[in-house]
């Protein structure tokens, strides 16, 4: 499917390729320990695999997809890396605490949290139920709060270990272009991501003196199960490309590559930033010709 769509696109627009570059992940996280929430599929899965390829030991968190999480662990181990699968619903305080305890008792320390777990429950605003509003806020925002708090507590206990990293710890919040782009029909989701932005920046401001870095990656349209209807037919893909100046859909590996860099000392002076990984979706593509 991807090849067909790419070929169609190239014919119409005379572009050489729409495939992302295939790059080896640099080994820049040796000796570090990471928790990646919601990493049994989609963007989280790619981040877990990329961090492991960079040398980190990875706790692959899942809420319900145990089998898929074990597959990710198997892939990591098959490539020579180290990983465990850890169950936790990130919206539940006791389960989050247990996940951090398991990771710390397995590997002794924690260096990286990737707050990735998230979901959509879409509805027209007038039909949006309180339950769907609440569930999205619970997972996407409260879940990131609970995990970030547990991570900061662990980072402060450990302090800086210069042989591992210049920072005492790194938190990467996976947000969305919808932390700044309003999204009709997805009010709960956009509200949760807008919340992540100022939560992330406020935590970053508070913990920077402890040398803890907190940033967000804000993906645009990435080919995952959460948005299948936006890319799985040629018509949908063509519509989607009207919103993407770079004229290709994002792949989960695009986010994994940035997460590796943001977790590493290569980005040591970055904290409190939103990094948009969106092929230009936030560049007001409607103004390419309008305005
Ligand atoms: C959403 C996707 C959507 C993308 C761009 C993401 O945050 O989860 O469903 O395709 O934003 O609109």
Boltz pocket constraint, residues with backbone or C-beta under 6 A from the ligand:
constraints:
  - pocket:
      binder: B
      contacts: [[A, 120], [A, 175], [A, 176], [A, 177], [A, 178], [A, 219], [A, 220], [A, 221], [A, 222], [A, 226], [A, 227], [A, 230]]
      max_distance: 6.0
